[in-house]
Amino acid sequence: MTEGKEITIYDIAKRLNISATTVSRGLKNHPAINKNTRKKIAEAAKELGYRSNTFASSLRSRKTNTIGVIAPRLNSYFLASVLAGMEDTASRENYNLIISQSLESSVKEIANTHTMFNKRVDGLLVSLAYDTEDINHLQPFFKKKIPVVFFDRIHNHPDSTSIVIDNFKAAYEITKHLLDQGCRRVMHLSASMLRNVYADRYRGFKQALKDYKIPHDDKYLYISSLSEQAGVEAAEYILNMAPSQRPDAVFSANDTAAVHCMIRLKAAGVKIPEDIAFAGFNNDPISKVIEPNLTTVNYPGYIMGEAAVMSLLNNIRGIHSSQTTNLIMLRSDIIVRDSSLKNKEGK
């Protein structure tokens, strides 16, 4: 065999002295080909180094059995959990994932979208970047009726489904918990309000204050990337306030910023929760490492990944129940830990 030559079914057929049609059917485990022949075909294919031409096959069937995933970043525990749910579910359904990250850039998100379209994915799972203002780059998918499912960071569109938790309710409840501890100057660490997750958490935070008849002061809203460094900078912002004006509680829209804010404040002599109570969001492993352990919202990433893939596959397969909805809301729970317990009886 010529070195570098791509092996075809005709090479396998020649080796075994059978027809190319028999080889093709055997490679697909066609029931008309007996078990022993299928085994010989598989062994010869492996020995010769045969690779199936999935691209040509996909052109014929108009299916690639591939799902595209565009995530903001891959270095968070939450997104790792979501992707694990997606991988397990896709694999079980004989689909492959092509995973990309926007790195919180709408420009890169647009480029990734074009790449997924050109790779002829059967459907697309998307969680939007911080600065994405519209979804015009997804129009080629909608135009060709290629299913799109948004997860976590969503954009409402009549031709797509979105998988979320009730961010408003979760933020309301965790802010209420802080208020029930006697806190009255609650600061909120948030991110871009272009994204539903942060806008909804901010609304829930404000509604809890309103229900407790506590006016919202803009100096207690800190907008950032919610990164480790952003948490440190939020702590510096707090330390630069007059002691009487400092918040007596902080609710962060993620655990990362909350924990790094706590670390910096503790280094400056601030007692948690006695001086400032803390609550985060996501239930990352870091929330159980920091001392005191961080009160947070348990956010079901794995289940979200499963739900996103199954919703997409149902759309691909044309399976629509009478209960089909454009919004799937998953449950979340508050986990109360020592970082927020000013009133120890409130646990």
HELIX and SHEET records of a PDB file:
HELIX    1   1 ILE A    9  LEU A   16  1                                   8    
HELIX    2   2 ALA A   20  LEU A   27  1                                   8    
HELIX    3   3 LYS A   35  LEU A   48  1                                  14    
HELIX    4   4 THR A   54  SER A   61  1                                   8    
HELIX    5   5 TYR A   77  ARG A   92  1                                  16    
HELIX    6   6 SER A  106  ASN A  118  1                                  13    
HELIX    7   7 ASN A  136  LEU A  138  5                                   3    
HELIX    8   8 GLN A  139  LYS A  143  1                                   5    
HELIX    9   9 ASN A  167  ASP A  180  1                                  14    
HELIX   10  10 ASN A  196  ASP A  211  1                                  16    
HELIX   11  11 ASP A  218  TYR A  220  5                                   3    
HELIX   12  12 GLU A  228  LEU A  239  1                                  12    
HELIX   13  13 PRO A  243  GLN A  245  5                                   3    
HELIX   14  14 ASP A  255  ALA A  267  1                                  13    
HELIX   15  15 PRO A  285  LYS A  288  5                                   4    
HELIX   16  16 GLY A  301  ILE A  316  1                                  16    
HELIX   17  17 ASP A  338  SER A  340  5                                   3    
HELIX   18  18 LYS A  344  GLY A  346  5                                   3    
SHEET    1   A 6 ASN A  96  GLN A 101  0                                        
SHEET    2   A 6 THR A  66  ALA A  71  1                                        
SHEET    3   A 6 GLY A 123  VAL A 126  1                                        
SHEET    4   A 6 VAL A 148  PHE A 151  1                                        
SHEET    5   A 6 SER A 160  ILE A 165  1                                        
SHEET    6   A 6 LEU A 327  LEU A 330  1                                        
SHEET    1   B 4 LEU A 221  ILE A 223  0                                        
SHEET    2   B 4 VAL A 186  SER A 190  1                                        
SHEET    3   B 4 ALA A 249  SER A 252  1                                        
SHEET    4   B 4 ALA A 277  ALA A 279  1                                        
SHEET    1   C 2 THR A 296  ASN A 298  0                                        
SHEET    2   C 2 ASP A 333  ILE A 335 -1                                        
END                                                                             
